[in-house]
Amino acid sequence: TPESTAEDDEDFEVWAEEYSERFPVVNHMRTWRKANTAYKKLKVLQTRTRPDGRYQVELKYGAAEATLRFGGAAQFNVHNLPKDIIHGVDVRGCLLPEEGQQLLDIDWVAVEPRITSWVTGNQPMLDALASGLDPYEAAAIADGSFTGVPGTLRDTNKALRQLKKAQILGLSYGLSNPDKFVRVAKSMADLTLTSAQAAKAIDDFQRRNPQLTTLWKTLMREYK
């Protein structure tokens, strides 16, 4: 069984697909979770919508621990609303523009590693991304830690892919504290590391990405 039953946990998704027919409770649990998530968001939307019909979106600065990018606040994350219609309820469809206006749903896929690779001149990473690979396999191919057939990392070495996910999301922005990376790896990639393993992963990432560490030093020197 998977360590986590979170809906976005990849191990749980694989496990659920395999055993959902034998154990119907698996699908019931997934459906209930989706319905409960939608219900909570609708309650927030209902209670915080102003008399004029407007909902004031709140954003939290520094919501992402590593990148400090904005995130949702007030229990209603407009960056992560349910995509599916759940028992006839479309949460996204509850948000309507004024007459004559439009709402656009735009997602910059893996924008951080793409920009970071461009700024640092990491051409192997850019080439791998341009070929359609996800950023974690692209990173593994670009830094030489994966030499298998492109597009197969998820199936052939999932542990390496999860490590690359933790490194890309947690270490690309200067994080170097092993104990902190232990927490980041668990929260961002559901990867369990000891402090010693985290320190080794940090050293390995920095050794394989010299352009990035050079950029950090340049920025620190110029903006101190």
N, C-alpha and C positions, 0 to 999 in steps of 0.2 A: 504494500500500500504506500501511497506517496506521503511524504512528511507533512505537506500542506494540502488543504482542501480549498484553498483560495481559488476563485473563479479564473483568475489570470495566471495560475500556476500551470506551467506546461506539463509537468509530470502528472498532475491531477487530471488534466484534459486527456492525456493519453490513457491513463488508467480508467477514466470514466467511459471513454469510447469503447474500451475492451470489455468492461464489466456491466455496463448500463442495462443490457438486455437480461442478464442473469440476476441482477439486483436492481429492480425498478426504483428502489428508494434513492438510488444515485441521481436519476433524472428528476425525481420529485424534489430532492434537495436543491438541485441546480435551479429548477423552476421557481421554487419558493424564494431562493436568494435573489433572483432577478426581480421577482414581484415585490419583495420587501424593499429592495433598493429603489425601485420606481416609486413605491408608496412614500418612502421617506422624502424623496426629492419633490414629489407632488405636494406633500404637506408643507415643506419649506416654501415652495413656490406660491402656495395658496395663502400662507400666513404673512408673507413678505411682499406680496403684490400691492402696490399703492391703490388708493381709490380711483386714480385716473387710468388704471389698467397697466401701468408701467412696473417693470421689475428692475430694481437697481442692482446691477451686477457688482459684486465685491471681489477683489483680487488680493491675494496675499503676496507681499514681496518676499522673495527668498524662500518660497515654499519647497523648492527642490534643494536638498542639502548640499549637493556638490556644485551645481551650476548656479544656484540662487535665482533661477527663473521664476516668474510669477506662477501662482497656482490658484485654484478655487478657494473660496472662503465662505463662511456663513452656511456651511453644510450643503452648498449647492455649487458644485464645480462645473462651470460651463465648458471647461476643457475636456470633460470626461462624462458626458451624458450618455445614457443607454442608447445604443443604436437600434435595438430590436423593438418591435411592437410587442408588448407583454400583456397578454390577456386583453387585447384590444386597446391598450393604453400606449400612446406614443408620446413619451416625455418631451422629445425634441419638438414634436409638432405642437406642443403647448406654447412655444415661444413664437410669436407672430410679429412681423414688422408693421410699421405704420403703412397706411394705404399709399401706394406709389413707391414704397421702399422694398428692399430685398435683404434677406439674411443669407450670408454665405458661410458654408461649413468647409473650412480650409484646414488642412493638416500638412505641415511641412515634415515629411517623413525623414526621420533620422537627421534633422537639420544640423544638430550640434557636431556630430562627428564629420559630416560633410564639410562644414565651414572650417572646422579645426584642421582637417586634412588639407584644405585649399590654402589656408593661411600659412601652414608649416611646410607646404610644398611636398606633401607625402603623396607622390604620384601613384605608387603601387596601391595605396588605399583608395585613391580616387578611381583608378582603373577598375578595381574590384567592385566598388560601389556602382560604377557606371554599367557593369555587366549584369546588374540586377541582384547581386548578393545582399543579404541583410548585413548591417554594419558589424555584427559580431564575427560572422564568418569572414567578412572582408578584412577585418583587422587581423584575424588569425592567418589568413593567406598573405597579407601585406607584410607582416612581421616575421614570417617564416615558421611560425609554430604549427601550421597545418599545411601539409604538402599533398593532401589527397585530392580527389576529384572535386572540383568546385560544385557547390550545391549539395554536398553530402555530409557536411560537418554535423548537422543536427542529428543525423541518423547514425553516424559512425563514431562520433566522439562528443557526446552531449556535455560531458564534464568540462571539456576544453571550451565549448561554446559558452557555457554558463560563466566560466572564468573570464572569458573575453568580454562578456556582457557586463560583469562586475567591474572590470578594468576600464572599459570604455565609458560607462556611466559614472564611475566613481573616481578614477585616477586621471582622467584627461584634463582636469582643471586644477592640478597642483596638490591634491590630497596625498599626504605622505605618512600619516600616522597609522601604524598597523592596527591598533585597537579600534580606531575610528573606521578603518576600512573593513574590519570584521563586521561592524554593524551595517555599513553601506552594502557590502556584498550580500548580506542576508536580506536586507529590505528591498534591494533593487534586482537581485538575481536569484533569491532564495538559495544562496550558496553558503554553506557552513564552513568557516575557516577558523583555524587556531590563530593566535597572534603570530606565531612563527611562520605559518603558511601565508598569512597576510603580508608579512614583511618580505617574504620571498617573492610573492606576486607583485609587490610594488617595485622591488629591485628589477625583476624581469621585465616589467612594463617599461620602466624608464630606460633600461639598457636597449630594448628593442625600438624605442621611439626617441632617438637623440634629437630630432628636429623639434619635438615638442618640449623637451626639457630646456633646450636652448632658447625657445620662445619665452618660457617662464622666466628664465634668468634675465632676458632682455627687458621684459615688461617690469619685473621687480626693480631692476636697476634704473630704468627710465622714469618710473612713476612713483618711486619712493619719495 
